[in-house]
Amino acid sequence: MDQLGALLPLVLLVGVFYLLILRPARKRQQDQRNTIAALAPGRRVMTSSGIFGTVTAVGDRVELEVADGVRIELLPAAIQQVLPEPVPESADAGETPAVSDTSDQQQNDTPAA
């Protein structure tokens, strides 16, 4: 019984280590694998350095078009996230809402001298 009591702190330490270190690291690795698997030409992505671009080719390296005619090659691990597809705008969304000019209101709120 004393041996079980001596091993309990070690077992608890291993359990805490697993929950705080190993499990989140595995989840990050799985998320990165899913991100790389979602790469396809035409998809918008963001790199780990914050560069946005459109995937033009996928292979051992990923080719991104970051501006018209400007392409860069990256390792797939450098892709941090695949951006969601833009939602097409409806016919009503083409109208711009009226914006009230608050500068006139602010001028009227100031006391007269």
Residue frames as qw, qx, qy, qz and C-alpha x, y, z in Angstrom:
[[0.000, 0.886, 0.465, 0.000, 0.00, 0.00, 0.00],
 [0.316, -0.774, 0.106, 0.539, 2.90, 2.35, 0.72],
 [0.420, -0.064, 0.593, 0.684, 4.29, 1.73, -2.78],
 [0.174, 0.678, 0.628, 0.341, 1.01, 2.91, -4.31],
 [0.204, -0.927, -0.216, 0.227, 1.15, 6.07, -2.22],
 [0.424, -0.539, 0.349, 0.639, 4.68, 6.75, -3.41],
 [0.340, 0.166, 0.680, 0.627, 3.72, 6.33, -7.08],
 [0.133, 0.796, 0.584, -0.091, 0.61, 8.51, -6.89],
 [0.051, -0.836, 0.064, 0.543, 2.47, 11.87, -7.18],
 [0.238, -0.300, 0.693, 0.611, 4.40, 10.54, -10.17],
 [0.230, 0.448, 0.827, 0.250, 1.21, 9.35, -11.87],
 [0.062, 0.878, 0.380, -0.285, -0.45, 12.71, -11.21],
 [0.171, -0.678, 0.330, 0.635, 2.58, 14.54, -12.62],
 [0.241, 0.000, 0.806, 0.541, 2.49, 12.46, -15.81],
 [0.166, 0.661, 0.731, 0.040, -1.26, 13.10, -16.13],
 [0.016, -0.886, -0.133, 0.444, -0.87, 16.86, -15.73],
 [0.239, -0.456, 0.560, 0.649, 2.04, 16.86, -18.20],
 [0.259, 0.287, 0.836, 0.391, -0.12, 15.06, -20.74],
 [0.101, 0.803, 0.582, -0.083, -3.08, 17.43, -20.30],
 [0.084, -0.902, -0.012, 0.423, -1.06, 20.65, -20.35],
 [0.141, -0.617, 0.571, 0.523, 1.71, 19.86, -22.86],
 [0.256, -0.062, 0.890, 0.373, 1.18, 16.81, -25.06],
 [0.318, 0.588, 0.740, -0.073, -2.55, 17.06, -25.81],
 [0.221, 0.878, 0.095, -0.414, -2.52, 20.71, -27.01],
 [0.110, -0.565, 0.634, 0.516, 0.62, 20.05, -29.09],
 [0.314, 0.152, 0.904, 0.246, -1.07, 17.12, -30.83],
 [0.304, 0.761, 0.528, -0.223, -4.14, 19.25, -31.51],
 [0.082, 0.822, -0.230, -0.514, -1.97, 21.98, -33.10],
 [0.204, -0.300, 0.822, 0.440, -0.22, 19.38, -35.26],
 [0.331, 0.431, 0.837, 0.068, -3.56, 17.97, -36.41],
 [0.229, 0.859, 0.259, -0.379, -4.86, 21.47, -37.19],
 [0.025, -0.678, 0.500, 0.539, -1.72, 22.17, -39.26],
 [0.280, -0.004, 0.905, 0.319, -2.18, 18.90, -41.18],
 [0.316, 0.662, 0.670, -0.116, -5.80, 19.82, -41.90],
 [0.120, 0.855, -0.051, -0.501, -4.74, 23.28, -43.10],
 [0.109, -0.460, 0.720, 0.509, -2.14, 21.82, -45.48],
 [0.307, 0.248, 0.905, 0.158, -4.68, 19.28, -46.75],
 [0.276, 0.782, 0.481, -0.284, -7.12, 22.12, -47.54],
 [0.075, -0.604, 0.351, 0.712, -4.63, 23.86, -49.86],
 [0.588, 0.451, 0.628, 0.238, -5.81, 24.03, -53.46],
 [0.260, 0.098, 0.303, 0.911, -5.21, 26.43, -56.34],
 [0.180, -0.572, -0.425, -0.678, -7.46, 29.46, -56.10],
 [0.567, -0.671, -0.461, 0.126, -7.76, 29.43, -52.29],
 [0.018, 0.826, -0.223, 0.518, -6.85, 32.56, -50.32],
 [0.814, -0.291, -0.389, 0.319, -4.40, 31.89, -47.48],
 [0.178, -0.926, 0.248, -0.223, -2.44, 33.70, -44.79],
 [0.712, 0.280, -0.536, 0.358, 1.15, 32.72, -44.03],
 [0.661, -0.525, -0.391, 0.366, 2.66, 32.56, -40.57],
 [0.391, -0.134, -0.037, 0.910, 4.42, 35.87, -41.32],
 [0.181, 0.641, 0.394, -0.634, 1.12, 37.59, -42.16],
 [0.093, 0.278, -0.550, -0.782, 1.37, 37.59, -45.95],
 [0.652, 0.393, 0.493, -0.421, -1.96, 37.13, -47.74],
 [0.140, 0.403, -0.668, -0.609, -2.09, 35.53, -51.16],
 [0.860, 0.232, 0.056, -0.451, -3.86, 33.20, -53.54],
 [0.631, -0.250, 0.711, 0.183, -2.54, 29.66, -54.03],
 [0.551, 0.595, -0.334, -0.480, -1.52, 29.09, -57.66],
 [0.729, 0.277, -0.624, -0.047, 0.25, 25.71, -57.32],
 [0.699, -0.533, 0.388, -0.277, 0.61, 23.02, -54.66],
 [0.843, 0.289, -0.442, 0.107, 3.36, 20.42, -54.49],
 [0.706, -0.152, -0.400, 0.564, 6.50, 20.09, -52.40],
 [0.161, -0.184, -0.176, 0.953, 6.23, 23.87, -52.22],
 [0.189, 0.765, 0.599, -0.145, 3.23, 26.16, -52.35],
 [0.285, 0.176, 0.256, 0.907, 3.22, 28.98, -54.87],
 [0.001, -0.743, -0.530, 0.410, 1.33, 32.11, -53.83],
 [0.262, 0.541, 0.283, 0.747, 0.36, 35.08, -55.92],
 [0.303, -0.522, -0.459, 0.652, 0.61, 38.06, -53.56],
 [0.202, 0.666, 0.006, -0.718, 0.03, 40.76, -56.22],
 [0.767, 0.608, 0.083, -0.187, -0.62, 40.83, -59.95],
 [0.712, 0.602, -0.324, 0.162, 2.28, 38.91, -61.48],
 [0.036, -0.631, 0.660, -0.407, 4.16, 38.59, -58.16],
 [0.927, -0.175, -0.281, -0.178, 4.53, 34.98, -57.04],
 [0.146, -0.640, 0.692, -0.301, 6.44, 33.53, -54.12],
 [0.759, -0.008, -0.647, -0.066, 7.23, 29.95, -53.13],
 [0.414, -0.543, 0.498, -0.535, 6.77, 28.73, -49.57],
 [0.165, 0.043, -0.978, 0.123, 6.94, 25.46, -47.73],
 [0.462, -0.487, -0.605, -0.428, 3.45, 24.18, -46.91],
 [0.525, -0.443, -0.573, 0.448, 4.23, 24.46, -43.18],
 [0.180, -0.057, -0.091, 0.978, 4.45, 28.25, -43.60],
 [0.335, -0.411, -0.462, -0.711, 0.71, 28.45, -44.34],
 [0.096, -0.053, 0.679, -0.726, -1.03, 29.40, -41.11],
 [0.428, 0.390, 0.675, -0.458, -4.62, 29.38, -42.25],
 [0.118, 0.297, 0.715, 0.622, -6.82, 28.94, -45.29],
 [0.220, 0.147, 0.211, -0.941, -9.23, 31.86, -45.41],
 [0.451, 0.429, 0.743, -0.245, -12.95, 31.16, -45.81],
 [0.259, 0.375, 0.617, 0.642, -14.53, 31.59, -49.22],
 [0.131, 0.107, 0.132, -0.977, -16.15, 35.03, -49.59],
 [0.316, 0.506, 0.765, -0.243, -19.94, 34.98, -49.46],
 [0.194, 0.350, 0.507, 0.763, -21.45, 36.32, -52.70],
 [0.126, 0.206, 0.289, -0.926, -23.27, 39.59, -52.24],
 [0.285, 0.568, 0.771, -0.044, -27.02, 39.60, -52.79],
 [0.221, 0.611, 0.405, 0.644, -28.79, 42.14, -55.00],
 [0.330, -0.902, -0.251, -0.121, -29.81, 44.18, -51.93],
 [0.682, -0.520, 0.028, 0.513, -26.25, 44.40, -50.68],
 [0.515, 0.355, 0.272, 0.731, -25.30, 46.52, -53.73],
 [0.112, -0.871, -0.212, -0.429, -27.11, 49.50, -52.25],
 [0.400, 0.168, -0.488, 0.758, -25.05, 51.63, -49.92],
 [0.317, -0.715, -0.594, 0.192, -26.75, 52.62, -46.68],
 [0.049, 0.874, 0.046, 0.482, -27.22, 56.30, -45.97],
 [0.615, -0.156, -0.410, 0.655, -24.54, 57.60, -43.65],
 [0.171, -0.948, -0.257, -0.079, -25.49, 60.49, -41.43],
 [0.454, 0.492, -0.259, 0.696, -22.97, 63.25, -41.06],
 [0.570, -0.662, -0.426, 0.236, -22.42, 63.79, -37.33],
 [0.457, 0.020, -0.089, 0.885, -20.05, 66.71, -37.80],
 [0.165, -0.529, -0.243, -0.796, -23.03, 69.12, -38.11],
 [0.670, -0.619, -0.383, -0.143, -24.49, 67.81, -34.87],
 [0.699, -0.284, -0.255, 0.605, -21.20, 68.23, -33.05],
 [0.233, 0.253, 0.047, 0.938, -20.90, 71.85, -34.23],
 [0.390, -0.589, -0.311, -0.636, -24.44, 72.62, -33.03],
 [0.746, -0.506, -0.416, 0.121, -23.74, 71.10, -29.61],
 [0.522, -0.004, -0.255, 0.814, -20.95, 73.57, -28.82],
 [0.121, -0.809, -0.439, 0.373, -22.09, 76.58, -26.77],
 [0.361, 0.788, 0.160, 0.471, -22.09, 79.98, -28.45],
 [0.532, -0.142, -0.282, 0.785, -19.55, 82.47, -27.17]]
